[in-house]
Amino acid sequence: MKGNKIFATVLLPLILYQLGHANHNFCDYCANQCDHGPNFHYWIVEEKELSPDNYVQTGKVINGRFPGPTIRVFPHEYLVVKVENRLPVGLSIHWHGLHQEHTLASDGAEMITQHEIQTNNTFTYCMHIGNQEGTYAYHAHSRLDIIWIHGALIIVDPPVLLANLLRLPDYTYQDERVIILEQLYHIPLSELMDRLLVTGGPRPPTASLLINGKSYGKWSDAANNKFIDCGGYHVTKVLWGVTYRFRVMNLSSDKFLRFYITNHKMRVIEADGIYIDPIEVEYLNVHAAQRYSVIVTMNQAVGNYWMESKSIGQGTGPGNGAAILHYIGASDPTPLRTQARDATIEAIPMDEWVTSKIRPNLDLRQRSVYPVPESVDRNIYIDFHLKVIPPVSRFAINGHIFQDPDEPYLAQVRRNVNITEEPQVFEILEGENIQVILQNRAGGFSSDCGEHPWHLHGRFFHVVAHGYDEFEEERDLPLIDKMVRESDKNFEFRDVFVQYPHQTVRNSSTGVACGWYALRFKSNNPGIWLAHCHITQHMILGKMVVIWEHSVANPTLIGE
């Protein structure tokens, strides 16, 4: 029996992974001819009456489900998802963290790589997984639809499977669970969008924090048929003595969240698809679109334990971000599922957690991890601040307000249009070493700097330096080079990182400088890629730029 389990859980996945290398002809390189092949999914996205937290409202579902179905694939396979849009508005789906090597048209960034999928139309996403592995996600990349349309995308992990086979203790586990952290409003998303872009009205507070699509609350307008008992908090079942891998992801639109399991310690082994040197922690700080894997052994007394999701930062947050860890054999968790919790609680003060310790495990020889560039060929400066344009606020980057193009940028470059005439587009050449300087400034001349989870489509990057004031090219560029050369060459390496607010020591003519960060990456993936803040409201308000990467021989990206 034990031998059969090892074969089923370790050897068979490794064999299938190797077979995946022979899968390159699948889908005829994304000619949409693969409706019945392996890893094919047909999704219907539509509206449905939902009550994840007992408040009845119109939500959005994938094949009737919220959150959407979990997808599992192996490296070097193709993944094909045909999306039918039955919503009353357009839609696009982004496959968060996938590098889309040679499948650029499936990145899902609205008006960057594609038009929206119009109502009653379909679009087929055909994606090559490549060398990636670990924990990823998918979510809508249109308006605020991420709040409803999202789910987990798991690339089965040969290095960790091998670690289990070799019994490397830091990475060994017997089973796994997916934990999705979410948020919910009690007003329609169309009204939220209107407040953002038209009326400038104040944003409503988040009504609920969810875990795996569930929460619990008792709301004041039950007389208007807005309350229904939907069963309460999510329950995760576990066995005593078993070690689990929890894949934790934040798929909220804007919340910085702290996650922990009462009385259970966690060992972090993965950040955004990269296996790291293990770190023992008591909680996770997870910003929008970040993912972590943690190893947890069920070694406490058999019982029911709270898993918590709480807001980080200023102000207050919903107090109902909870789920139940239920040891099989413990008392029935049903009474706990409907235990009322405070409507709001004070947000947890922000800290930088263990960010400085998040480093790739170089001994695992992960194919996605490349050495940090010790020098750079090109610097990209992204200087952003909030600018009031009555009655709304927008983000200006390098003084420019982002404007959607009339035609997706990918279609433009394939027509040989020079899109760099627009200040929001940065052109780089394949093979260059690139450094991105992110300068945070407060809104206007206020002192509210805020934290910002930056995501670069199509790549991983190294977070190599930061400063507490205004970036000065002549002073700071040589200092970064020197620091990188003299370092151990192992930096935070991922696809979403948090730019923490560092209060200024000097003012500038465009507002308070709130600190800067420097990122470095190799331009090794030609395409049209967004770089943006993953607070979705900030992105909608303009905090994004476009990176056009190509070779000298192929600026139109044909074949990418």
Secondary structure, DSSP 4 states (H G I P E B T S, - for coil): -HHHHHIIIIIHHHHHHHHHTT-TTGGGTTSS--TTSTTEEEEEEEEEEE-TTSB-EEEEEETTBSSPPPEEE-TT-EEEEEEEE-SSS-B-EEEET---TT-GGGS--BTTTB--B-TT-EEEEEEE-TT--EEEEEEE-STTGGGTSEEEEEE--HHHHHHHHHT-GGG--SEEEEEEEEEE-SS-HHHHHHIIIII-PPPPPP-EEEETTB-----TTGGGT-B-----SEEEEE-TT-EEEEEEEE--SS--EEEEETTB-EEEEEETTEEEEEEEES-EEE-TT-EEEEEEE--SPSSEEEEEEEEBSSSEEES--EEEEEETTSPP-HHHHT----SEEEPBPP--TTGGG--B-GGG--TT--PPPSS-SEEEEEEEEEEEETTEEEEEETTEE----SS-HHHHHHTT--GGGSTTEEEEETT-EEEEEEEEE-STTSS----EEEEETT--EEEEEEESS---HHHHHHHHHHHHHHS-S--EEESEEEE-----SSEETTEEEEEEEEEEEE--S-EEEEEEESSHHHHHTT-EEEEEEE-SS-TT-TT-
